[in-house]
Amino acid sequence: MAKAYLDKLNELIEELDLEYEVVLGWEVRHFFSGAALYVNGTICASWSPVGLAFKLPGQEVESLISRGLAKPLKYFPGGHIKKEYALFENPAENKAGQWKKYFMKAARLA
C-alpha cells in the first residue's frame, strides 16, 4: 500500500514542478502506510490513507481547521494529534495546483 502513496506523492511533486522550486535537499520516502516528503532530513508533508498532510505554521493550521478546510492529523485511530500539521482528506478530488502553496510553505519550515 505504501508504494501507491509513494507513487502519488512523486507524481504530484512532478506535476507541480516542485523539484525545480524546492532547491534544498529533498527526497520522498515510505512513511508508515504512506509516503513522506523530507526537506533537509525533516518531514514536511505526507500522503497516506488518511489524506495529504502538511507541516505549517501553527496559526495557519488552526485557521484551516477552524474554517473546516482541514482536519487535525492522526495517522492511527486513537493516536496522538500531530501538532502543526493540517490534514486534507481526499486530496485527489482537488486540482493539483491547490497544493503547491502548502508544499512551498512546508518546505520553507523544514
NORTADA-V297883 format. One record per residue. N is the residue number from 0. RES is the residue in one letter. SS is DSSP state (H for helix, E for strand, - for the rest). PSI is psi as a letter, one per 40 degrees, with the letter a starting at -180 (999 if undefined). OMEGA is omega in radians with two decimals (none if undefined). Layout:
<<N RES SS PSI OMEGA> <N RES SS PSI OMEGA>>
This chain:
<<0 M - d -3.11> <1 A H d -3.13> <2 K H d 3.13> <3 A H d 3.14> <4 Y H d 3.05> <5 L H d 3.11> <6 D H d -3.13> <7 K H d -3.11> <8 L H d 3.09> <9 N H d 3.13> <10 E H d 3.14> <11 L H d 3.11> <12 I H d 3.12> <13 E H d -3.13> <14 E H d -3.12> <15 L - e -3.10> <16 D - f -3.12> <17 L H d -3.12> <18 E H d 3.10> <19 Y H e -3.09> <20 E H d 3.09> <21 V - g -3.02> <22 V - e 3.10> <23 L - i 3.12> <24 G - h -3.13> <25 W E i 3.06> <26 E E i 3.08> <27 V E h -3.11> <28 R E i 3.01> <29 H E i -3.12> <30 F E h -3.05> <31 F - b 3.13> <32 S - e -3.13> <33 G E a -3.14> <34 A E i -3.12> <35 A E i 3.02> <36 L E h 3.10> <37 Y E h 3.02> <38 V E h -3.07> <39 N - f 3.10> <40 G - e -3.11> <41 T E h 3.11> <42 I E h 3.13> <43 C E e 3.11> <44 A E i 3.08> <45 S E i 3.05> <46 W E h -3.07> <47 S E a 3.12> <48 P - d 3.14> <49 V - e 3.12> <50 G E a -3.13> <51 L E h -3.07> <52 A E i 3.14> <53 F E h 3.00> <54 K E h -3.06> <55 L - i 3.07> <56 P - i -3.05> <57 G H d -3.12> <58 Q H d 3.11> <59 E H d 3.09> <60 V H d 3.13> <61 E H d -3.14> <62 S H d 3.13> <63 L H d -3.13> <64 I H d -3.10> <65 S H d 3.11> <66 R - e 3.11> <67 G - e -3.13> <68 L - d -3.14> <69 A - i 3.10> <70 K E i 3.03> <71 P E i -3.10> <72 L E h 2.96> <73 K - h -3.12> <74 Y - d -3.10> <75 F - i 3.06> <76 P - h -3.13> <77 G - e 3.13> <78 G - i 3.13> <79 H - i 3.05> <80 I - h 3.09> <81 K E h -3.11> <82 K E i 3.11> <83 E E f 3.04> <84 Y E h 3.04> <85 A E h -3.13> <86 L E h 3.07> <87 F E h 3.14> <88 E - i 3.08> <89 N - f -3.07> <90 P H d -3.11> <91 A H e 3.14> <92 E H e -3.13> <93 N - i 3.09> <94 K - i -3.09> <95 A H d -3.10> <96 G H d 3.14> <97 Q H d -3.01> <98 W H e -3.03> <99 K H d -3.11> <100 K H d 3.13> <101 Y H d 3.06> <102 F H d -3.08> <103 M H d 3.09> <104 K H d -3.14> <105 A H d 3.13> <106 A H d 3.13> <107 R H d 3.14> <108 L H d -3.06> <109 A - 999 none>>
